[in-house]
Amino acid sequence: MPTQDVVRDMNQVLWGWSGYFYYRNSSAALSKVKRHAEERLRIHLRKRHKVSNWKTSMIRFPRRVLYEEHGLYKVPIVAGWKTVHALM
């Protein structure tokens, strides 16, 4: 499966999850979801580019590459209710 299709499908799911849980007390859960999405995309890229070593994949595919080059949706890790109360 092409990487852009994988990222598109992941982004749809991530966007839906973050939209649903954003205004709940879910900062820890969203942080875990974000980390899991990064790991899964790295696993796909490791297989696609035949990188066998996990450490090498972390160097070759850092977070910047996942978000800027591949377009992974950046899940907000601070719950919306925290920022709403700060504005009032």
Z-matrix of the N, CA and C atoms (Angstrom, degrees):
N
C 1 1.450
C 2 1.536 1 108.38
N 3 1.309 2 119.22 1 131.42
C 4 1.465 3 121.34 2 -179.91
C 5 1.533 4 112.03 3 -61.82
N 6 1.312 5 115.44 4 147.09
C 7 1.458 6 121.45 5 -177.19
C 8 1.520 7 111.69 6 -59.75
N 9 1.314 8 117.81 7 -39.85
C 10 1.468 9 119.38 8 -179.03
C 11 1.524 10 111.46 9 -64.60
N 12 1.322 11 118.22 10 -32.41
C 13 1.465 12 120.94 11 176.19
C 14 1.528 13 111.07 12 -70.67
N 15 1.325 14 115.97 13 -39.63
C 16 1.463 15 120.19 14 177.55
C 17 1.523 16 110.06 15 -62.42
N 18 1.328 17 116.95 16 -46.10
C 19 1.466 18 121.47 17 -179.53
C 20 1.526 19 110.24 18 -65.02
N 21 1.311 20 117.98 19 -40.68
C 22 1.467 21 120.84 20 178.83
C 23 1.528 22 110.85 21 -60.66
N 24 1.326 23 116.60 22 -45.87
C 25 1.464 24 120.67 23 179.70
C 26 1.527 25 111.23 24 -65.44
N 27 1.334 26 116.14 25 -41.71
C 28 1.466 27 119.75 26 178.09
C 29 1.522 28 110.95 27 -63.43
N 30 1.333 29 116.66 28 -41.86
C 31 1.463 30 120.67 29 -178.80
C 32 1.522 31 111.85 30 -62.57
N 33 1.324 32 117.36 31 -38.68
C 34 1.460 33 120.29 32 178.43
C 35 1.519 34 111.09 33 -62.01
N 36 1.313 35 116.21 34 -44.70
C 37 1.465 36 120.66 35 -179.91
C 38 1.528 37 110.58 36 -68.11
N 39 1.336 38 116.80 37 -45.66
C 40 1.464 39 120.65 38 -179.20
C 41 1.523 40 111.48 39 -62.49
N 42 1.310 41 116.59 40 -41.28
C 43 1.462 42 121.03 41 -179.61
C 44 1.526 43 110.07 42 -64.22
N 45 1.322 44 116.47 43 -42.15
C 46 1.456 45 120.78 44 178.47
C 47 1.520 46 112.40 45 -64.50
N 48 1.330 47 116.38 46 -45.80
C 49 1.464 48 120.62 47 179.50
C 50 1.519 49 110.88 48 -63.26
N 51 1.307 50 116.82 49 -46.38
C 52 1.464 51 118.77 50 -177.28
C 53 1.526 52 111.01 51 -68.73
N 54 1.312 53 117.90 52 -33.44
C 55 1.453 54 120.17 53 176.50
C 56 1.521 55 112.74 54 -66.71
N 57 1.316 56 116.20 55 -36.36
C 58 1.462 57 120.82 56 -178.73
C 59 1.529 58 111.55 57 -75.12
N 60 1.345 59 117.19 58 -43.54
C 61 1.461 60 121.48 59 -173.61
C 62 1.518 61 114.16 60 -97.08
N 63 1.313 62 118.88 61 0.70
C 64 1.461 63 122.37 62 -172.87
C 65 1.519 64 112.98 63 -61.89
N 66 1.305 65 118.52 64 -37.42
C 67 1.466 66 121.13 65 -175.28
C 68 1.526 67 113.05 66 -96.50
N 69 1.288 68 117.92 67 15.69
C 70 1.459 69 122.76 68 175.09
C 71 1.530 70 108.42 69 -103.71
N 72 1.294 71 115.72 70 174.99
C 73 1.462 72 120.55 71 176.29
C 74 1.525 73 107.55 72 -79.60
N 75 1.322 74 116.35 73 78.22
C 76 1.459 75 119.83 74 -168.11
C 77 1.520 76 114.04 75 -134.38
N 78 1.309 77 118.83 76 23.91
C 79 1.459 78 120.36 77 -178.37
C 80 1.526 79 111.68 78 -59.19
N 81 1.330 80 117.49 79 -43.48
C 82 1.462 81 120.95 80 -179.74
C 83 1.526 82 110.93 81 -65.83
N 84 1.328 83 116.76 82 -42.08
C 85 1.467 84 120.18 83 -179.63
C 86 1.525 85 111.11 84 -66.21
N 87 1.332 86 117.04 85 -43.35
C 88 1.467 87 119.60 86 179.13
C 89 1.522 88 111.09 87 -65.62
N 90 1.319 89 117.78 88 -33.60
C 91 1.458 90 120.91 89 176.41
C 92 1.532 91 110.76 90 -63.61
N 93 1.328 92 116.30 91 -40.94
C 94 1.470 93 120.35 92 177.73
C 95 1.524 94 111.28 93 -66.80
N 96 1.325 95 117.02 94 -39.51
C 97 1.473 96 121.35 95 178.62
C 98 1.531 97 109.57 96 -63.25
N 99 1.325 98 116.63 97 -43.78
C 100 1.459 99 121.16 98 179.82
C 101 1.534 100 110.63 99 -61.19
N 102 1.335 101 116.29 100 -46.80
C 103 1.464 102 120.73 101 -179.64
C 104 1.531 103 110.90 102 -63.77
N 105 1.335 104 116.69 103 -40.50
C 106 1.462 105 120.65 104 179.55
C 107 1.534 106 111.05 105 -64.51
N 108 1.332 107 116.96 106 -41.40
C 109 1.467 108 120.54 107 178.58
C 110 1.520 109 111.04 108 -63.01
N 111 1.325 110 117.22 109 -41.41
C 112 1.467 111 120.91 110 177.51
C 113 1.526 112 110.75 111 -61.65
N 114 1.332 113 116.64 112 -44.33
C 115 1.465 114 120.60 113 -179.90
C 116 1.522 115 111.37 114 -64.00
N 117 1.330 116 117.52 115 -42.57
C 118 1.461 117 120.07 116 -179.05
C 119 1.525 118 111.80 117 -65.79
N 120 1.330 119 117.03 118 -39.36
C 121 1.466 120 119.19 119 177.62
C 122 1.522 121 110.27 120 -66.95
N 123 1.320 122 117.40 121 -39.04
C 124 1.470 123 119.65 122 176.48
C 125 1.525 124 111.28 123 -62.13
N 126 1.315 125 117.14 124 -39.77
C 127 1.468 126 120.23 125 177.84
C 128 1.527 127 110.29 126 -61.59
N 129 1.323 128 116.61 127 -43.22
C 130 1.472 129 119.93 128 177.62
C 131 1.530 130 110.01 129 -61.69
N 132 1.330 131 116.95 130 -45.31
C 133 1.464 132 120.13 131 -179.34
C 134 1.530 133 111.66 132 -66.53
N 135 1.330 134 116.56 133 -36.10
C 136 1.477 135 119.67 134 176.47
C 137 1.524 136 110.46 135 -60.32
N 138 1.321 137 116.57 136 -45.11
C 139 1.465 138 119.91 137 -179.98
C 140 1.520 139 111.17 138 -67.80
N 141 1.326 140 116.18 139 -40.69
C 142 1.462 141 121.46 140 -177.92
C 143 1.531 142 111.38 141 -64.84
N 144 1.346 143 116.76 142 -40.07
C 145 1.466 144 121.59 143 -176.35
C 146 1.525 145 113.07 144 -101.50
N 147 1.341 146 117.03 145 7.83
C 148 1.457 147 123.28 146 176.65
C 149 1.535 148 112.50 147 55.42
N 150 1.322 149 115.24 148 48.99
C 151 1.463 150 121.99 149 175.37
C 152 1.517 151 106.45 150 -100.35
N 153 1.331 152 116.73 151 115.24
C 154 1.463 153 119.33 152 -173.46
C 155 1.526 154 113.23 153 -89.57
N 156 1.296 155 118.17 154 -24.11
C 157 1.452 156 122.18 155 -174.98
C 158 1.529 157 110.41 156 -94.40
N 159 1.352 158 117.02 157 130.62
C 160 1.465 159 120.95 158 -178.91
C 161 1.525 160 111.04 159 -64.81
N 162 1.332 161 117.28 160 -41.11
C 163 1.466 162 121.39 161 -179.20
C 164 1.533 163 110.51 162 -62.82
N 165 1.299 164 116.68 163 -40.79
C 166 1.467 165 120.91 164 177.90
C 167 1.526 166 110.41 165 -63.76
N 168 1.330 167 116.66 166 -38.18
C 169 1.469 168 119.00 167 179.84
C 170 1.528 169 111.35 168 -68.56
N 171 1.327 170 118.03 169 -32.73
C 172 1.464 171 121.05 170 177.26
C 173 1.533 172 110.47 171 -66.69
N 174 1.318 173 116.75 172 -35.05
C 175 1.472 174 121.17 173 178.02
C 176 1.521 175 110.00 174 -75.57
N 177 1.317 176 116.56 175 -42.15
C 178 1.464 177 120.86 176 -176.45
C 179 1.529 178 113.07 177 -74.95
N 180 1.344 179 116.02 178 -32.14
C 181 1.466 180 120.82 179 -178.73
C 182 1.532 181 110.73 180 -124.93
N 183 1.330 182 117.71 181 68.69
C 184 1.475 183 119.18 182 178.00
C 185 1.528 184 110.38 183 -71.01
N 186 1.311 185 116.49 184 173.71
C 187 1.466 186 120.71 185 -178.40
C 188 1.521 187 112.11 186 -55.61
N 189 1.314 188 117.27 187 -39.64
C 190 1.465 189 121.01 188 -179.70
C 191 1.519 190 110.46 189 -56.36
N 192 1.304 191 117.47 190 -43.56
C 193 1.470 192 121.89 191 -179.87
C 194 1.527 193 110.28 192 -65.89
N 195 1.327 194 116.98 193 -41.78
C 196 1.466 195 120.18 194 -179.05
C 197 1.520 196 111.58 195 -61.71
N 198 1.334 197 116.14 196 -41.75
C 199 1.467 198 120.07 197 -175.22
C 200 1.529 199 113.22 198 -87.36
N 201 1.309 200 117.44 199 -43.18
C 202 1.462 201 119.69 200 -174.86
C 203 1.529 202 112.81 201 -83.78
N 204 1.308 203 117.30 202 -44.49
C 205 1.471 204 119.58 203 -175.45
C 206 1.531 205 112.66 204 -86.06
N 207 1.322 206 116.56 205 -39.10
C 208 1.471 207 119.30 206 -176.91
C 209 1.518 208 112.54 207 -96.84
N 210 1.320 209 118.71 208 -14.60
C 211 1.465 210 122.14 209 173.99
C 212 1.515 211 115.44 210 78.96
N 213 1.325 212 117.28 211 28.15
C 214 1.458 213 120.30 212 177.49
C 215 1.524 214 109.76 213 -64.19
N 216 1.334 215 116.80 214 137.14
C 217 1.466 216 122.53 215 179.33
C 218 1.523 217 108.91 216 -67.84
N 219 1.309 218 117.01 217 129.11
C 220 1.457 219 121.57 218 -179.05
C 221 1.522 220 108.77 219 -88.31
N 222 1.319 221 116.05 220 107.12
C 223 1.457 222 122.68 221 -178.59
C 224 1.528 223 108.61 222 -68.98
N 225 1.342 224 118.06 223 127.87
C 226 1.463 225 119.64 224 177.07
C 227 1.525 226 109.61 225 -69.97
N 228 1.326 227 117.08 226 128.39
C 229 1.467 228 119.61 227 -176.22
C 230 1.523 229 112.93 228 -98.93
N 231 1.325 230 117.78 229 -3.82
C 232 1.455 231 121.43 230 174.28
C 233 1.521 232 107.00 231 -104.13
N 234 1.324 233 115.84 232 123.16
C 235 1.461 234 120.48 233 -177.15
C 236 1.515 235 110.11 234 -60.55
N 237 1.327 236 116.28 235 146.25
C 238 1.463 237 121.68 236 -177.66
C 239 1.501 238 114.66 237 -62.69
N 240 1.317 239 117.40 238 -30.31
C 241 1.460 240 119.48 239 -178.58
C 242 1.517 241 111.90 240 -66.55
N 243 1.326 242 117.99 241 -25.45
C 244 1.462 243 120.33 242 178.21
C 245 1.525 244 110.69 243 -70.19
N 246 1.328 245 116.75 244 -40.86
C 247 1.461 246 119.23 245 -179.42
C 248 1.520 247 111.58 246 -76.20
N 249 1.321 248 118.64 247 -30.19
C 250 1.458 249 121.76 248 179.12
C 251 1.529 250 110.27 249 -66.71
N 252 1.324 251 116.90 250 -44.79
C 253 1.462 252 120.86 251 179.13
C 254 1.518 253 112.03 252 -67.00
N 255 1.315 254 116.48 253 -30.54
C 256 1.460 255 119.60 254 179.65
C 257 1.513 256 111.35 255 -68.54
N 258 1.321 257 118.01 256 -27.20
C 259 1.453 258 121.83 257 -178.44
C 260 1.521 259 112.60 258 -81.01
N 261 1.308 260 117.51 259 -21.23
C 262 1.467 261 120.66 260 -176.71
C 263 1.504 262 112.25 261 -86.58
